[in-house]
């Protein structure tokens, strides 16, 4: 049951890149998913990891009678990929590969991911969908400030922009002053990067004596790291743009799994290409709709390295209700955190995004912060270093103490923990052109920085 090639609808209030695929009635979409799931189970039998598990459980295409049978299939984890390093999950001969990318390696050893030419066509199509949903048009110019290397972000978005017919400026990551010069010279409407780097650009513009709101960009597509609604408002206020969220991960395909439309009530999942479950990370049972759970993704159409029930470790909510834009796909919330980024502080589960939410509730703070976790004795201690605006940092000590106390109260309210708060001067916390590193845990529990 193939989905026809896209014929974009630019005429509606909410333009859609592939109206047929993105507005399929749910019954038709589920029939398509079931057909593709059966085909997938047949294809992954070429992968030794799945072949052995399927043989043990007596699973084959014949045993997939409904989408509920997905739960009979095994999970795949990042550790499984590492054990099959570098390309043990290939489902096609090596000669059929068109490209190899790799994960960022922020949570351990990087993993490689491979693509056929068909995978690359699908990838550009999926990126085109969310870019159009978030405002990109053929007459626009988009500046890509993601890295162009093993990381999947830059290339996937680059080809998605070209697929739409818009102009790409492949500025790549880093050299922030040069990014600003390019914007002033070439007047791009769209900025594509991580949300934290968008704020770095705003900071750099001010250092150059410019008002960041005077930059020509009108909207931005941001992903590659979790971010909060408060950070969205900060980006929109500092750059005078509309900020759109998108989601993806290298092990599944890269950016393009989901993205926001102009209604901004969640990110539309591309369900003709992915089956997405939302499970309790402890019991691995489905959570009620609207409740937070771990996203588990099955790639229905990927050729080179298909994934069965890949545990993303990302925590989000699903919403199958109607959307004003006319798309009929399930929407996911922004990622609240990762199960492997979760900090357990004196028995309390804390996500870095909760700390960020608390900080941005306090006037005068910025979204640049570092959470330091230590255990000097028998108890955990948390210290949060947060940059504040120059006028407050140079103000009276009593005002700075009031800000510090307010932050402490907000952290306790939002995250349920007590934290020492250090107010630090602007630009004293390291900036990152890729994923921002928000946590330094020196307790020796996880043996890593995140």
C-alpha positions in Angstrom: 0.0 0.0 0.0 2.4 2.7 -1.1 1.8 6.4 -0.3 1.9 8.6 -3.4 4.7 11.1 -3.9 3.9 14.5 -2.3 2.0 17.2 -4.1 2.3 20.1 -1.6 -0.8 22.1 -0.7 0.4 25.7 -0.4 -3.1 27.2 -0.5 -4.4 26.5 3.0 -3.8 28.4 6.2 -1.7 25.5 7.3 0.3 24.3 4.2 1.1 20.5 4.1 4.0 19.0 2.2 2.4 15.6 1.7 -1.3 16.0 2.1 -2.1 12.3 1.4 0.4 10.8 3.9 -0.1 13.5 6.6 -3.9 13.5 6.5 -4.7 9.8 6.1 -7.7 8.6 8.1 -6.5 6.6 11.1 -8.0 3.3 9.9 -6.1 3.6 6.6 -2.9 4.6 8.3 -3.1 1.6 10.7 -3.7 -0.7 7.7 -0.5 0.8 6.1 1.4 0.4 9.3 0.4 -3.3 9.6 1.4 -4.1 6.1 4.8 -2.4 6.6 5.3 -4.0 9.9 4.9 -7.5 8.4 7.4 -6.6 5.6 9.8 -5.3 8.3 9.7 -8.5 10.3 10.6 -10.4 7.1 13.5 -8.0 6.3 15.2 -7.9 9.7 15.5 -11.7 9.7 18.7 -10.9 7.8 20.1 -9.2 10.9 21.7 -11.9 13.2 20.5 -10.1 16.4 16.9 -10.2 15.3 17.1 -13.6 13.5 18.2 -15.3 16.7 15.6 -13.6 18.9 12.8 -14.3 16.3 13.8 -18.0 16.0 13.7 -18.3 19.8 10.2 -16.8 20.0 8.9 -18.4 16.7 8.2 -15.0 15.2 7.8 -14.3 11.5 5.7 -12.2 9.2 2.9 -14.8 9.5 2.7 -14.1 13.2 1.9 -10.4 12.8 -1.9 -10.4 12.5 -2.6 -6.9 14.0 -0.6 -3.9 15.3 -1.1 -5.4 18.8 1.3 -8.1 17.9 4.1 -5.4 17.9 4.3 -6.2 21.7 5.5 -9.7 20.9 8.6 -8.3 19.3 11.9 -7.7 21.2 13.2 -4.4 22.3 16.4 -2.9 20.9 18.7 -0.7 23.0 21.8 1.4 22.5 23.8 -1.2 24.3 22.6 -3.8 21.7 24.0 -1.5 19.0 27.3 -1.1 20.8 27.6 -4.9 21.1 27.2 -5.2 17.4 29.7 -2.3 16.7 30.3 -1.0 14.1 27.6 -2.2 11.6 26.2 -5.5 12.9 22.6 -4.3 12.4 22.9 -4.0 8.6 20.0 -5.6 6.8 21.4 -5.0 3.3 24.8 -5.8 1.7 27.5 -3.3 2.4 27.6 -2.4 -1.4 24.1 -1.1 -1.1 25.0 1.7 1.4 25.0 5.3 0.3 26.2 6.9 3.5 27.3 6.3 7.1 26.6 8.7 10.0 27.2 8.4 13.7 25.6 9.4 16.9 27.1 12.3 18.9 28.4 10.0 21.6 27.3 12.3 24.5 26.2 9.3 26.5 29.0 6.9 25.7 30.8 5.4 22.7 29.4 6.7 19.4 27.3 4.3 17.3 27.3 4.2 13.5 24.1 4.4 11.4 23.9 3.5 7.7 21.6 4.6 4.9 20.8 3.4 1.5 19.9 5.8 -1.3 16.2 5.0 -0.6 16.7 5.8 3.1 18.2 9.2 2.1 15.1 10.0 -0.1 12.8 9.1 2.8 14.9 11.2 5.2 14.7 14.3 3.1 11.0 13.8 2.7 10.4 13.6 6.4 12.5 16.7 7.1 10.6 18.5 4.3 7.3 17.7 6.1 8.1 19.3 9.4 10.0 22.3 7.8 6.9 23.1 5.8 4.6 22.5 8.8 6.7 25.2 10.6 6.6 27.8 7.9 9.3 27.1 5.3 8.4 27.9 1.7 10.2 27.5 -1.6 10.9 31.2 -1.8 12.7 31.2 1.6 16.4 31.0 2.5 17.5 28.9 5.5 20.8 29.1 7.4 21.9 25.8 8.8 24.1 26.2 11.8 24.4 22.5 12.6 27.6 20.5 12.1 28.2 18.8 8.8 29.9 15.6 9.7 29.0 12.3 11.3 26.2 14.0 13.3 23.0 13.6 11.4 21.5 17.0 12.0 23.1 19.1 9.4 22.8 16.8 6.4 19.2 15.7 7.1 17.9 19.3 7.4 20.0 20.5 4.5 18.4 18.0 2.1 15.0 18.6 3.6 15.3 22.3 2.8 16.4 21.5 -0.7 13.5 19.1 -1.1 11.1 21.9 -0.3 12.8 24.0 -2.9 14.1 26.7 -0.5 17.7 28.0 -0.6 20.2 26.6 1.8 23.1 28.5 3.4 25.3 25.6 4.8 27.0 27.8 7.5 27.7 24.7 9.6 28.4 25.0 13.4 30.6 27.4 15.2 32.2 30.8 14.4 29.3 32.7 15.8 30.3 36.1 14.6 30.6 34.7 11.1 27.1 33.3 11.4 25.8 36.8 12.2 27.7 38.3 9.2 26.2 35.8 6.9 22.7 36.6 8.2 23.3 40.4 7.7 24.7 39.8 4.1 22.2 37.1 2.9 19.0 37.9 4.8 17.8 34.3 5.5 14.3 34.0 6.8 15.0 30.7 8.8 17.6 29.6 11.3 18.3 25.9 11.8 20.3 24.9 14.9 20.1 23.8 18.5 18.0 26.0 20.8 21.0 26.8 23.0 23.0 27.9 20.0 20.2 30.3 19.0 20.7 32.1 22.3 24.5 32.1 21.8 23.9 33.9 18.5 21.8 36.5 20.3 24.5 37.0 22.9 27.1 37.4 20.3 25.0 40.0 18.4 24.8 42.1 21.6 28.5 41.8 22.1 28.9 43.3 18.6 26.7 46.2 19.6 23.7 44.9 17.7 20.1 44.3 18.7 19.5 40.6 18.0 15.9 41.4 17.1 17.2 43.3 14.1 18.6 40.2 12.5 16.6 39.2 9.4 15.5 35.8 10.5 11.8 35.4 11.0 11.5 31.8 12.3 13.7 29.0 13.4 13.6 25.2 13.6 15.4 23.9 16.7 16.3 20.4 17.8 19.1 18.2 18.9 18.6 18.7 22.6 15.7 18.9 25.1 14.4 22.4 25.7 11.5 24.0 27.7 8.6 26.3 26.8 10.3 28.9 28.9 13.4 28.6 26.7 11.2 28.9 23.6 9.8 32.2 24.9 13.3 33.4 25.7 14.5 32.6 22.1 11.4 34.3 20.6 11.8 37.4 22.8 15.6 37.8 22.2 15.5 37.2 18.4 11.9 38.3 17.6 11.1 35.1 15.7 8.7 32.1 15.9 10.5 29.1 17.3 9.5 25.5 16.2 10.5 22.3 17.9 11.5 19.1 16.0 12.6 15.6 17.2 14.7 12.8 15.9 17.6 10.6 16.9 20.4 9.1 14.9 19.6 5.5 15.7 16.2 5.8 14.1 16.9 8.1 11.2 18.0 11.5 12.5 15.8 14.7 12.5 12.4 14.0 10.9 10.7 11.7 13.3 8.4 14.5 14.3 8.0 18.3 14.2 5.6 21.1 15.1 3.1 22.8 12.8 2.1 26.4 13.2 -0.6 25.4 15.7 2.3 24.4 18.0 0.3 21.9 20.1 2.8 19.1 19.8 5.1 17.6 17.2 3.4 15.5 14.5 4.9 12.0 14.3 5.4 10.6 10.8 3.4 7.5 11.4 3.5 6.1 7.9 7.3 5.5 8.6 7.4 4.9 12.4 5.4 3.0 14.9 5.7 4.9 18.2 4.8 3.5 21.6 4.8 5.4 25.0 5.7 2.9 27.8 6.4 3.0 31.5 10.2 2.8 31.6 10.1 0.4 34.6 7.3 -2.0 33.6 7.5 -1.5 29.8 3.7 -1.5 29.7 1.8 1.3 27.8 1.0 4.4 29.8 -2.5 6.0 29.4 -2.7 8.5 26.6 -1.5 11.9 27.8 0.7 10.5 30.5 4.5 10.7 30.3 6.4 7.6 29.2 9.5 6.4 27.3 9.2 6.6 23.6 9.9 3.3 21.8 10.2 3.5 18.0 9.9 0.9 15.3 11.2 2.0 11.8 8.8 0.7 9.2 10.5 1.7 6.0 14.2 2.1 6.8 16.3 -0.3 4.6 19.9 -0.2 5.7 19.5 -0.5 9.5 15.8 -1.0 10.5 15.1 -0.9 14.2 12.5 -3.0 16.1 11.1 -1.3 19.2 14.1 0.9 19.8 14.2 2.3 23.4 15.0 6.0 22.9 15.2 6.7 26.7 13.3 10.0 25.9 10.3 10.9 28.1 7.3 12.5 26.4 3.5 12.3 26.1 1.4 11.3 23.1 -1.8 13.0 21.9 -4.1 11.5 19.3 -6.6 14.3 19.3 -7.4 16.5 16.3 -5.1 19.4 15.3 -6.2 22.7 13.8 -3.7 22.2 10.9 -5.7 19.3 9.5 -3.0 16.6 9.9 -4.3 13.4 11.4 -1.1 12.1 12.9 -0.4 11.5 16.6 1.5 14.3 18.2 4.2 14.0 20.8 5.0 16.6 23.5 8.5 18.1 23.8 10.9 15.7 25.4 10.9 16.3 29.2 14.1 14.5 29.8 15.9 11.2 29.3 15.8 8.2 31.6 19.6 8.1 31.4 19.9 11.8 32.1 17.7 11.6 35.2 19.4 12.5 38.4 18.5 10.8 41.6 19.1 13.3 44.4 18.5 12.0 47.9 15.8 9.7 46.5 14.2 12.4 44.3 14.1 12.0 40.5 15.2 15.2 38.8 15.5 16.1 35.1 17.8 19.0 34.0 14.8 20.5 32.2 13.1 21.0 35.5 16.0 23.1 36.7 15.8 25.1 33.5 12.1 25.7 34.0 12.7 26.9 37.5 15.5 29.3 36.5 13.6 30.9 33.7 10.7 31.7 36.1 13.0 34.2 37.7 13.4 37.6 36.1 17.0 38.5 35.4 18.3 34.9 34.8 19.4 33.5 31.5 19.1 30.0 30.0 22.9 29.4 30.5 23.5 27.2 33.5 25.4 24.2 34.9 24.2 21.7 37.4 27.0 20.3 39.6 26.2 17.2 41.6 28.6 15.9 44.2 28.7 13.7 47.3 31.3 15.2 49.7 30.1 13.0 52.6 27.2 10.7 52.8 24.6 12.9 51.2 24.2 14.3 47.7 24.7 18.1 47.1 23.5 20.1 44.1 25.0 23.4 43.1 23.5 25.3 40.2 25.6 27.9 38.5 23.4 30.3 36.5 24.3 33.4 34.5 22.3 36.5 35.2 21.9 39.7 33.1 24.7 42.2 33.4 22.5 44.9 35.1 21.7 42.5 37.9 25.2 41.1 38.3 26.6 44.6 38.8 23.7 45.7 41.1 23.5 45.8 44.9 24.4 42.7 46.8 21.0 42.6 48.5 19.3 42.4 45.1 21.5 39.6 44.0 20.7 37.7 47.2 17.0 38.2 46.5 17.5 36.7 43.1 19.5 33.8 44.5 16.8 33.1 47.1 14.0 33.2 44.5 15.9 30.7 42.3 16.3 28.4 45.2 12.6 28.5 46.0 11.6 27.9 42.4 14.0 24.9 42.2 12.5 23.4 45.3 8.9 24.0 44.0 9.5 22.6 40.5 12.1 19.8 41.2 11.5 19.1 44.8 15.1 19.5 45.9 17.3 22.0 47.7 20.1 23.4 45.7 23.0 25.8 46.3 22.8 28.6 43.8 25.7 30.6 42.4 25.0 33.7 40.3 27.8 34.1 37.8 28.7 36.8 35.4 27.5 36.7 31.8 29.4 34.4 29.4 31.3 32.6 32.2 29.6 29.3 31.4 30.9 27.4 28.4 28.9 27.7 25.2 28.4 24.7 22.9 27.7 24.8 19.2 26.1 21.3 19.4 24.2 19.8 22.3 24.6 21.8 25.4 26.1 20.0 28.4 24.1 20.9 31.5 25.2 18.4 34.2 28.5 17.6 35.8 28.0 14.7 38.1 31.1 13.9 40.2 29.6 11.2 42.4 31.1 8.4 40.3 27.6 6.8 39.9 27.3 7.1 36.1 30.9 7.5 35.1 30.0 10.2 32.6 29.2 13.8 32.0 25.9 14.7 30.3 
